[in-house]
Amino acid sequence: MDPLRAQQLAAELEVEMMADMYNRMTQACHRKCVPPFYKESELSKGECVCLDRCVAKYLEVHERMGKKLTELSLQDEELLKRMQQGSGSA
């Protein structure tokens, strides 16, 4: 696969993953913060605060997980390189 195509696929995958994260966050925070039967057409102050906090927590956890997964991926790559170097020199 050529590098340009790989970049395009990576970009498409990133957009797809962000859309999925957004949809999950929207559903989770809506379920948690907005009652199933609407009393008013606008969000109440309590609902707004709840949604703000929910979204902030969701994004923070998403960022932490991304960092941790990147860290683990780099560790796996490093381990794989060491294993390949070790088996290549034997």
N, CA, C and O atoms as a Tinker XYZ file with bonds, in Angstrom:
   360  protein
     1  N      0.857000   -1.179000    0.000000    73     2
     2  CA     0.000000    0.000000    0.000000    64     1     3
     3  C      0.901000    1.238000    0.000000    63     2     4     5
     4  O      1.857000    1.329000    0.770000    81     3
     5  N      0.580000    2.170000   -0.864000    73     3     6
     6  CA     1.416000    3.364000   -0.945000    64     5     7
     7  C      1.141000    4.281000    0.257000    63     6     8     9
     8  O      0.061000    4.227000    0.845000    81     7
     9  N      2.109000    5.112000    0.615000    73     7    10
    10  CA     1.973000    5.964000    1.804000    64     9    11
    11  C      0.789000    6.930000    1.746000    63    10    12    13
    12  O      0.157000    7.194000    2.770000    81    11
    13  N      0.485000    7.456000    0.568000    73    11    14
    14  CA    -0.637000    8.387000    0.435000    64    13    15
    15  C     -1.952000    7.685000    0.754000    63    14    16    17
    16  O     -2.798000    8.232000    1.462000    81    15
    17  N     -2.118000    6.489000    0.238000    73    15    18
    18  CA    -3.349000    5.719000    0.502000    64    17    19
    19  C     -3.444000    5.362000    1.987000    63    18    20    21
    20  O     -4.529000    5.401000    2.567000    81    19
    21  N     -2.325000    5.019000    2.593000    73    19    22
    22  CA    -2.309000    4.699000    4.026000    64    21    23
    23  C     -2.723000    5.915000    4.844000    63    22    24    25
    24  O     -3.460000    5.785000    5.821000    81    23
    25  N     -2.250000    7.102000    4.449000    73    23    26
    26  CA    -2.638000    8.328000    5.150000    64    25    27
    27  C     -4.126000    8.592000    5.003000    63    26    28    29
    28  O     -4.791000    8.985000    5.961000    81    27
    29  N     -4.651000    8.375000    3.796000    73    27    30
    30  CA    -6.075000    8.581000    3.565000    64    29    31
    31  C     -6.912000    7.645000    4.416000    63    30    32    33
    32  O     -7.911000    8.056000    5.006000    81    31
    33  N     -6.503000    6.380000    4.479000    73    31    34
    34  CA    -7.232000    5.411000    5.296000    64    33    35
    35  C     -7.166000    5.781000    6.776000    63    34    36    37
    36  O     -8.159000    5.666000    7.496000    81    35
    37  N     -5.999000    6.225000    7.224000    73    35    38
    38  CA    -5.848000    6.626000    8.621000    64    37    39
    39  C     -6.743000    7.829000    8.925000    63    38    40    41
    40  O     -7.362000    7.888000    9.987000    81    39
    41  N     -6.812000    8.778000    8.007000    73    39    42
    42  CA    -7.657000    9.961000    8.210000    64    41    43
    43  C     -9.130000    9.572000    8.237000    63    42    44    45
    44  O     -9.892000   10.074000    9.063000    81    43
    45  N     -9.535000    8.679000    7.336000    73    43    46
    46  CA   -10.925000    8.215000    7.317000    64    45    47
    47  C    -11.272000    7.486000    8.604000    63    46    48    49
    48  O    -12.352000    7.674000    9.165000    81    47
    49  N    -10.355000    6.658000    9.062000    73    47    50
    50  CA   -10.578000    5.920000   10.310000    64    49    51
    51  C    -10.688000    6.880000   11.484000    63    50    52    53
    52  O    -11.527000    6.687000   12.364000    81    51
    53  N     -9.853000    7.908000   11.509000    73    51    54
    54  CA    -9.905000    8.884000   12.599000    64    53    55
    55  C    -11.238000    9.624000   12.606000    63    54    56    57
    56  O    -11.821000    9.837000   13.669000    81    55
    57  N    -11.725000   10.019000   11.430000    73    55    58
    58  CA   -13.015000   10.706000   11.341000    64    57    59
    59  C    -14.129000    9.778000   11.824000    63    58    60    61
    60  O    -15.024000   10.197000   12.559000    81    59
    61  N    -14.064000    8.524000   11.408000    73    59    62
    62  CA   -15.079000    7.542000   11.818000    64    61    63
    63  C    -15.065000    7.333000   13.334000    63    62    64    65
    64  O    -16.115000    7.246000   13.970000    81    63
    65  N    -13.865000    7.255000   13.898000    73    63    66
    66  CA   -13.753000    7.051000   15.343000    64    65    67
    67  C    -14.247000    8.272000   16.116000    63    66    68    69
    68  O    -14.895000    8.124000   17.152000    81    67
    69  N    -13.952000    9.465000   15.626000    73    67    70
    70  CA   -14.419000   10.684000   16.294000    64    69    71
    71  C    -15.942000   10.788000   16.221000    63    70    72    73
    72  O    -16.588000   11.191000   17.188000    81    71
    73  N    -16.512000   10.425000   15.073000    73    71    74
    74  CA   -17.969000   10.449000   14.937000    64    73    75
    75  C    -18.607000    9.451000   15.899000    63    74    76    77
    76  O    -19.629000    9.748000   16.517000    81    75
    77  N    -18.008000    8.276000   16.026000    73    75    78
    78  CA   -18.523000    7.267000   16.950000    64    77    79
    79  C    -18.436000    7.762000   18.389000    63    78    80    81
    80  O    -19.378000    7.598000   19.164000    81    79
    81  N    -17.295000    8.374000   18.750000    73    79    82
    82  CA   -17.138000    8.907000   20.098000    64    81    83
    83  C    -18.175000    9.995000   20.374000    63    82    84    85
    84  O    -18.771000   10.030000   21.451000    81    83
    85  N    -18.386000   10.869000   19.413000    73    83    86
    86  CA   -19.364000   11.942000   19.569000    64    85    87
    87  C    -20.771000   11.371000   19.762000    63    86    88    89
    88  O    -21.515000   11.823000   20.632000    81    87
    89  N    -21.131000   10.380000   18.950000    73    87    90
    90  CA   -22.459000    9.767000   19.074000    64    89    91
    91  C    -22.644000    9.088000   20.419000    63    90    92    93
    92  O    -23.696000    9.225000   21.044000    81    91
    93  N    -21.634000    8.358000   20.870000    73    91    94
    94  CA   -21.718000    7.686000   22.176000    64    93    95
    95  C    -21.836000    8.706000   23.310000    63    94    96    97
    96  O    -22.638000    8.535000   24.229000    81    95
    97  N    -21.029000    9.765000   23.236000    73    95    98
    98  CA   -21.065000   10.805000   24.258000    64    97    99
    99  C    -22.433000   11.479000   24.278000    63    98   100   101
   100  O    -23.011000   11.694000   25.343000    81    99
   101  N    -22.944000   11.808000   23.103000    73    99   102
   102  CA   -24.248000   12.462000   23.010000    64   101   103
   103  C    -25.333000   11.596000   23.634000    63   102   104   105
   104  O    -26.143000   12.083000   24.423000    81   103
   105  N    -25.350000   10.317000   23.285000    73   103   106
   106  CA   -26.366000    9.410000   23.821000    64   105   107
   107  C    -26.233000    9.252000   25.333000    63   106   108   109
   108  O    -27.223000    9.313000   26.062000    81   107
   109  N    -24.995000    9.049000   25.799000    73   107   110
   110  CA   -24.781000    8.828000   27.233000    64   109   111
   111  C    -25.160000   10.068000   28.048000    63   110   112   113
   112  O    -25.844000    9.961000   29.067000    81   111
   113  N    -24.717000   11.231000   27.599000    73   111   114
   114  CA   -24.995000   12.453000   28.360000    64   113   115
   115  C    -26.475000   12.830000   28.265000    63   114   116   117
   116  O    -27.041000   13.354000   29.225000    81   115
   117  N    -27.093000   12.574000   27.136000    73   115   118
   118  CA   -28.534000   12.868000   27.005000    64   117   119
   119  C    -29.331000   11.980000   27.960000    63   118   120   121
   120  O    -30.229000   12.456000   28.655000    81   119
   121  N    -28.996000   10.680000   27.991000    73   119   122
   122  CA   -29.685000    9.753000   28.902000    64   121   123
   123  C    -29.507000   10.173000   30.349000    63   122   124   125
   124  O    -30.444000   10.096000   31.144000    81   123
   125  N    -28.295000   10.622000   30.694000    73   123   126
   126  CA   -27.989000   10.962000   32.080000    64   125   127
   127  C    -28.605000   12.291000   32.507000    63   126   128   129
   128  O    -29.033000   12.423000   33.654000    81   127
   129  N    -28.658000   13.271000   31.619000    73   127   130
   130  CA   -28.960000   14.641000   32.027000    64   129   131
   131  C    -30.321000   15.181000   31.598000    63   130   132   133
   132  O    -30.812000   16.149000   32.180000    81   131
   133  N    -30.925000   14.580000   30.606000    73   131   134
   134  CA   -32.181000   15.128000   30.090000    64   133   135
   135  C    -33.300000   14.117000   30.362000    63   134   136   137
   136  O    -33.222000   12.972000   29.915000    81   135
   137  N    -34.336000   14.535000   31.090000    73   135   138
   138  CA   -35.430000   13.608000   31.396000    64   137   139
   139  C    -36.142000   13.160000   30.106000    63   138   140   141
   140  O    -36.179000   13.896000   29.119000    81   139
   141  N    -36.701000   11.951000   30.133000    73   139   142
   142  CA   -37.326000   11.413000   28.912000    64   141   143
   143  C    -38.569000   12.197000   28.465000    63   142   144   145
   144  O    -38.919000   12.178000   27.285000    81   143
   145  N    -39.220000   12.870000   29.382000    73   143   146
   146  CA   -40.405000   13.643000   29.017000    64   145   147
   147  C    -40.085000   15.124000   29.181000    63   146   148   149
   148  O    -39.865000   15.605000   30.293000    81   147
   149  N    -40.061000   15.832000   28.071000    73   147   150
   150  CA   -39.698000   17.250000   28.085000    64   149   151
   151  C    -40.827000   18.085000   28.672000    63   150   152   153
   152  O    -41.992000   17.912000   28.314000    81   151
   153  N    -40.471000   18.989000   29.575000    73   151   154
   154  CA   -41.448000   19.911000   30.158000    64   153   155
   155  C    -41.383000   21.262000   29.460000    63   154   156   157
   156  O    -42.384000   21.970000   29.357000    81   155
   157  N    -40.182000   21.611000   28.979000    73   155   158
   158  CA   -39.971000   22.898000   28.322000    64   157   159
   159  C    -39.190000   22.674000   27.035000    63   158   160   161
   160  O    -38.542000   21.642000   26.860000    81   159
   161  N    -39.259000   23.648000   26.140000    73   159   162
   162  CA   -38.544000   23.513000   24.873000    64   161   163
   163  C    -37.048000   23.784000   25.018000    63   162   164   165
   164  O    -36.252000   23.317000   24.203000    81   163
   165  N    -36.662000   24.532000   26.048000    73   163   166
   166  CA   -35.259000   24.859000   26.296000    64   165   167
   167  C    -34.729000   24.009000   27.449000    63   166   168   169
   168  O    -35.492000   23.563000   28.305000    81   167
   169  N    -33.410000   23.791000   27.459000    73   167   170
   170  CA   -32.797000   23.077000   28.572000    64   169   171
   171  C    -32.830000   23.937000   29.821000    63   170   172   173
   172  O    -32.660000   25.154000   29.760000    81   171
   173  N    -33.050000   23.287000   30.957000    73   171   174
   174  CA   -33.005000   24.019000   32.221000    64   173   175
   175  C    -31.545000   24.253000   32.601000    63   174   176   177
   176  O    -30.638000   23.663000   32.014000    81   175
   177  N    -31.331000   25.117000   33.585000    73   175   178
   178  CA   -29.970000   25.391000   34.047000    64   177   179
   179  C    -29.318000   24.116000   34.568000    63   178   180   181
   180  O    -28.148000   23.855000   34.286000    81   179
   181  N    -30.071000   23.322000   35.327000    73   179   182
   182  CA   -29.541000   22.065000   35.865000    64   181   183
   183  C    -29.157000   21.093000   34.761000    63   182   184   185
   184  O    -28.130000   20.421000   34.855000    81   183
   185  N    -29.972000   21.013000   33.718000    73   183   186
   186  CA   -29.660000   20.129000   32.587000    64   185   187
   187  C    -28.403000   20.603000   31.864000    63   186   188   189
   188  O    -27.562000   19.793000   31.475000    81   187
   189  N    -28.280000   21.920000   31.688000    73   187   190
   190  CA   -27.094000   22.487000   31.027000    64   189   191
   191  C    -25.826000   22.182000   31.817000    63   190   192   193
   192  O    -24.814000   21.785000   31.240000    81   191
   193  N    -25.879000   22.365000   33.131000    73   191   194
   194  CA   -24.722000   22.095000   33.980000    64   193   195
   195  C    -24.364000   20.612000   33.915000    63   194   196   197
   196  O    -23.194000   20.249000   33.794000    81   195
   197  N    -25.373000   19.775000   33.997000    73   195   198
   198  CA   -25.150000   18.327000   33.925000    64   197   199
   199  C    -24.499000   17.952000   32.595000    63   198   200   201
   200  O    -23.539000   17.182000   32.566000    81   199
   201  N    -25.018000   18.495000   31.499000    73   199   202
   202  CA   -24.460000   18.194000   30.180000    64   201   203
   203  C    -23.026000   18.693000   30.057000    63   202   204   205
   204  O    -22.174000   17.993000   29.510000    81   203
   205  N    -22.751000   19.895000   30.560000    73   203   206
   206  CA   -21.384000   20.428000   30.518000    64   205   207
   207  C    -20.415000   19.510000   31.254000    63   206   208   209
   208  O    -19.338000   19.192000   30.750000    81   207
   209  N    -20.808000   19.097000   32.437000    73   207   210
   210  CA   -19.937000   18.219000   33.233000    64   209   211
   211  C    -19.775000   16.854000   32.577000    63   210   212   213
   212  O    -18.677000   16.299000   32.540000    81   211
   213  N    -20.861000   16.325000   32.067000    73   211   214
   214  CA   -20.824000   15.011000   31.424000    64   213   215
   215  C    -19.887000   15.033000   30.217000    63   214   216   217
   216  O    -19.045000   14.149000   30.060000    81   215
   217  N    -20.037000   16.035000   29.378000    73   215   218
   218  CA   -19.192000   16.144000   28.183000    64   217   219
   219  C    -17.736000   16.330000   28.590000    63   218   220   221
   220  O    -16.853000   15.703000   28.003000    81   219
   221  N    -17.466000   17.174000   29.577000    73   219   222
   222  CA   -16.091000   17.392000   30.032000    64   221   223
   223  C    -15.468000   16.100000   30.542000    63   222   224   225
   224  O    -14.321000   15.794000   30.218000    81   223
   225  N    -16.214000   15.342000   31.334000    73   223   226
   226  CA   -15.700000   14.068000   31.852000    64   225   227
   227  C    -15.481000   13.072000   30.723000    63   226   228   229
   228  O    -14.465000   12.378000   30.692000    81   227
   229  N    -16.424000   13.002000   29.805000    73   227   230
   230  CA   -16.319000   12.058000   28.695000    64   229   231
   231  C    -15.078000   12.357000   27.865000    63   230   232   233
   232  O    -14.328000   11.445000   27.517000    81   231
   233  N    -14.857000   13.633000   27.545000    73   231   234
   234  CA   -13.702000   14.016000   26.738000    64   233   235
   235  C    -12.394000   13.792000   27.490000    63   234   236   237
   236  O    -11.395000   13.388000   26.895000    81   235
   237  N    -12.397000   14.053000   28.795000    73   235   238
   238  CA   -11.192000   13.828000   29.592000    64   237   239
   239  C    -10.823000   12.341000   29.609000    63   238   240   241
   240  O     -9.660000   11.980000   29.427000    81   239
   241  N    -11.807000   11.499000   29.827000    73   239   242
   242  CA   -11.549000   10.061000   29.843000    64   241   243
   243  C    -11.095000    9.593000   28.462000    63   242   244   245
   244  O    -10.187000    8.770000   28.352000    81   243
   245  N    -11.723000   10.115000   27.415000    73   243   246
   246  CA   -11.339000    9.746000   26.052000    64   245   247
   247  C     -9.880000   10.130000   25.794000    63   246   248   249
   248  O     -9.132000    9.353000   25.199000    81   247
   249  N     -9.474000   11.318000   26.234000    73   247   250
   250  CA    -8.098000   11.766000   26.045000    64   249   251
   251  C     -7.121000   10.891000   26.827000    63   250   252   253
   252  O     -6.078000   10.492000   26.309000    81   251
   253  N     -7.470000   10.599000   28.077000    73   251   254
   254  CA    -6.590000    9.745000   28.895000    64   253   255
   255  C     -6.433000    8.359000   28.284000    63   254   256   257
   256  O     -5.333000    7.808000   28.248000    81   255
   257  N     -7.540000    7.802000   27.806000    73   255   258
   258  CA    -7.473000    6.477000   27.191000    64   257   259
   259  C     -6.624000    6.512000   25.923000    63   258   260   261
   260  O     -5.841000    5.596000   25.670000    81   259
   261  N     -6.780000    7.561000   25.134000    73   259   262
   262  CA    -5.978000    7.690000   23.924000    64   261   263
   263  C     -4.497000    7.751000   24.222000    63   262   264   265
   264  O     -3.693000    7.112000   23.543000    81   263
   265  N     -4.131000    8.521000   25.239000    73   263   266
   266  CA    -2.721000    8.632000   25.633000    64   265   267
   267  C     -2.194000    7.286000   26.112000    63   266   268   269
   268  O     -1.087000    6.881000   25.755000    81   267
   269  N     -2.987000    6.599000   26.920000    73   267   270
   270  CA    -2.549000    5.307000   27.452000    64   269   271
   271  C     -2.408000    4.274000   26.331000    63   270   272   273
   272  O     -1.445000    3.508000   26.304000    81   271
   273  N     -3.368000    4.257000   25.413000    73   271   274
   274  CA    -3.282000    3.310000   24.299000    64   273   275
   275  C     -2.085000    3.614000   23.408000    63   274   276   277
   276  O     -1.434000    2.692000   22.916000    81   275
   277  N     -1.787000    4.885000   23.195000    73   275   278
   278  CA    -0.615000    5.265000   22.410000    64   277   279
   279  C      0.651000    4.804000   23.113000    63   278   280   281
   280  O      1.566000    4.271000   22.486000    81   279
   281  N      0.692000    5.016000   24.425000    73   279   282
   282  CA     1.841000    4.588000   25.212000    64   281   283
   283  C      2.040000    3.076000   25.125000    63   282   284   285
   284  O      3.158000    2.600000   24.931000    81   283
   285  N      0.961000    2.337000   25.267000    73   283   286
   286  CA     1.051000    0.877000   25.190000    64   285   287
   287  C      1.465000    0.417000   23.791000    63   286   288   289
   288  O      2.233000   -0.533000   23.645000    81   287
   289  N      0.958000    1.087000   22.780000    73   287   290
   290  CA     1.316000    0.752000   21.405000    64   289   291
   291  C      2.807000    0.979000   21.163000    63   290   292   293
   292  O      3.469000    0.156000   20.531000    81   291
   293  N      3.329000    2.088000   21.662000    73   291   294
   294  CA     4.756000    2.368000   21.514000    64   293   295
   295  C      5.595000    1.330000   22.256000    63   294   296   297
   296  O      6.643000    0.909000   21.764000    81   295
   297  N      5.140000    0.920000   23.429000    73   295   298
   298  CA     5.851000   -0.113000   24.182000    64   297   299
   299  C      5.851000   -1.428000   23.417000    63   298   300   301
   300  O      6.867000   -2.121000   23.365000    81   299
   301  N      4.706000   -1.772000   22.820000    73   299   302
   302  CA     4.617000   -3.003000   22.031000    64   301   303
   303  C      5.553000   -2.954000   20.826000    63   302   304   305
   304  O      6.219000   -3.938000   20.509000    81   303
   305  N      5.597000   -1.796000   20.157000    73   303   306
   306  CA     6.489000   -1.652000   19.001000    64   305   307
   307  C      7.947000   -1.810000   19.428000    63   306   308   309
   308  O      8.730000   -2.478000   18.752000    81   307
   309  N      8.302000   -1.197000   20.543000    73   307   310
   310  CA     9.668000   -1.288000   21.045000    64   309   311
   311  C     10.018000   -2.727000   21.402000    63   310   312   313
   312  O     11.109000   -3.200000   21.081000    81   311
   313  N      9.113000   -3.412000   22.054000    73   311   314
   314  CA     9.336000   -4.812000   22.412000    64   313   315
   315  C      9.492000   -5.672000   21.169000    63   314   316   317
   316  O     10.360000   -6.543000   21.116000    81   315
   317  N      8.660000   -5.433000   20.177000    73   315   318
   318  CA     8.731000   -6.184000   18.923000    64   317   319
   319  C     10.072000   -5.952000   18.240000    63   318   320   321
   320  O     10.673000   -6.892000   17.721000    81   319
   321  N     10.549000   -4.698000   18.235000    73   319   322
   322  CA    11.843000   -4.398000   17.624000    64   321   323
   323  C     12.966000   -5.141000   18.345000    63   322   324   325
   324  O     13.868000   -5.699000   17.720000    81   323
   325  N     12.887000   -5.133000   19.683000    73   323   326
   326  CA    13.920000   -5.838000   20.463000    64   325   327
   327  C     13.902000   -7.331000   20.176000    63   326   328   329
   328  O     14.953000   -7.959000   20.047000    81   327
   329  N     12.715000   -7.890000   20.077000    73   327   330
   330  CA    12.601000   -9.322000   19.801000    64   329   331
   331  C     13.160000   -9.647000   18.413000    63   330   332   333
   332  O     13.843000  -10.656000   18.232000    81   331
   333  N     12.866000   -8.788000   17.443000    73   331   334
   334  CA    13.367000   -9.005000   16.090000    64   333   335
   335  C     14.891000   -8.863000   16.047000    63   334   336   337
   336  O     15.564000   -9.627000   15.354000    81   335
   337  N     15.432000   -7.902000   16.775000    73   335   338
   338  CA    16.887000   -7.730000   16.823000    64   337   339
   339  C     17.556000   -8.913000   17.509000    63   338   340   341
   340  O     18.623000   -9.371000   17.100000    81   339
   341  N     16.901000   -9.398000   18.563000    73   339   342
   342  CA    17.442000  -10.543000   19.291000    64   341   343
   343  C     17.440000  -11.803000   18.459000    63   342   344   345
   344  O     18.400000  -12.572000   18.515000    81   343
   345  N     16.388000  -12.043000   17.683000    73   343   346
   346  CA    16.317000  -13.250000   16.860000    64   345   347
   347  C     17.159000  -13.097000   15.601000    63   346   348   349
   348  O     17.587000  -14.095000   15.021000    81   347
   349  N     17.404000  -11.863000   15.169000    73   347   350
   350  CA    18.220000  -11.642000   13.975000    64   349   351
   351  C     19.691000  -11.838000   14.233000    63   350   352   353
   352  O     20.435000  -12.205000   13.323000    81   351
   353  N     20.131000  -11.601000   15.460000    73   351   354
   354  CA    21.555000  -11.719000   15.781000    64   353   355
   355  C     21.920000  -13.125000   16.236000    63   354   356   357
   356  O     23.102000  -13.421000   16.416000    81   355
   357  N     20.949000  -13.986000   16.424000    73   355   358
   358  CA    21.233000  -15.341000   16.918000    64   357   359
   359  C     21.661000  -16.268000   15.821000    63   358   360
   360  O     21.934000  -17.441000   16.076000    81   359
